[in-house]
Amino acid sequence: MTNKTFTMLKPDCVEKNLVGKVIAQITEAGFKIKAMKMTHLTKESAGGFYEIHKERPFYNDLVAYMTSGPVIPMALEKDNAVEDFRKLIGATNPALAEAGTIRNLYADSIEANIIHGSDSDENAAIEIAHFFSRKELLENYNG
């Protein structure tokens, strides 16, 4: 168990002007934002990030969705970060997400579900490294 996790506010979150509300919910839950930026994913970057899903039927639609507008990747810190963050965001399907979770409150569908959260410590490290340089992380985690 580590104290780091990764999240990304997806294009629908930005488009619906929910960034402030979602970030407030994240920080109110005790997470510290250690690195954050707004970016627009290229097809290559989105494809690399979601490489694990490459053989799934929804992969091309996922890449198209994730490149449709700006995203906000963040490196977060908190004790028990991955597990606590997964609880905070709720189930991938917002219809099944617990009341008060980010996806329950703001997501429209399984596909447009507002936010990504790492599912393991190993994937959190990989996902953080996909978006943030070692220098950015050292400055923010040690600063």
N, C-alpha and C positions, 0 to 999 in steps of 0.2 A: 504494500500500500504506500502510495506517495501522496504528497500534498499538492500536486499539480494536475490540472486538467485543461482541456481545450474546448472552446466553443466557437461557433460561428453563427452570427445573425445572418439569416438567409435573405435573398432578394425580396421576398414578400414582407418581411419584417421592416426593411428599409422603405419599401414602397408604401406600406400602410402607416408610416410615420410612428412606429412603435418602439424605435430604438431606445429612447429615453426611459420609457416604462419598463422595458425588458432589462436594461442595464440597472435600473433602480432595484428591480426585484432580485437581480443577481447579487448586488452589493448588500442589500438588506438581509440576504440569506448568509452573509458573512464571508463571501468570496472577495478576494482582493484581485483587482485587475493588474496584472504584471506587464502585459504588453497588449496593444490594441492598435488596429489601423483599419481604415476603409480602403477597399480595393475592388477591382472588377476582375473576376476570374477569366482567364483565357480558356479556350476549350482544352488545351494541353494541361493547364494547371488543375482544372476541375477534373479532367480525366485521370490525372495522376493521383489526386486526392481520393477519388472514389474508385481507384483501381481494384479494390477488393470486390466491387460489385460488377466488374466488367462483363462477366458471363450472364448476368441477370437480365431479364427482359426489360426492366425499367431503366437500365444504365444510360442509354442515349437520351431519354427524356430527362433524367436526373442531371446530366451534364448540360443539356439545353436550359433547364430551369436555373441551375446555379450560375450560368453565364448570362442570364437575362437582365441582370442589374447588379448594383453594388452589394458587397457582403462586408461584414465586419468580423474578422477573426480576432480572438482574444485568448491569451494565456492567463489562466486563473490559478489562484493559490488558496488553499484552505485545508485543514485536516480532513482526511477521508474525502478528498476532492471529487474523485470520479463518481463514487457511489452517491454522495450527497447531491452532486449536480444532476445526475440522472433522475433522482427523486424530484428535484426542483423543476425540471423541464417536463416531466410526465411522459406518458407513452407516446410512441411515434404517431399512432392514430389518435387525434385529439378527442374523438368520441369515447375513447377508452381511458383517457388521461384523468387522473384524480382531480377533483375540484381544487382550484387555486393554483394549479401548476401552470407554467408558462404556456404550454400547448393547449391546455384546457381553456385558458383565458383568451388566447389570441389566434391560434392556428385554425385554418379552414378545412384542411384535409391531410391525409397521409403524405401526399406529395408536397403541399404548401404548408409545412408544419413549423414555420418561423425560425427554428433554431436547431443547430447540430450540437451534440455533446459526445465527447469521447466515451467509448464503452469499456475501456480497460486502461490501466496504467501504461501498458506497452503502446497502445494506440494513441494515448494522449501525448506521449513523448514523440512519436512519429508525426502526429498532426501538428504539434507545436513547431517542430523543426521544418515542416512544409512551408510555414508562413513567416517564421521569425528566425533571424540569424542568431548564431551563438552570441555575438556581441550585443545584440538587442536584448537578449535574455539575461546575459550577465549583468548588464547595466541596470535592468529593471528588477531582477531577483536579488541583487546584492545592494542596490541603491536605495 
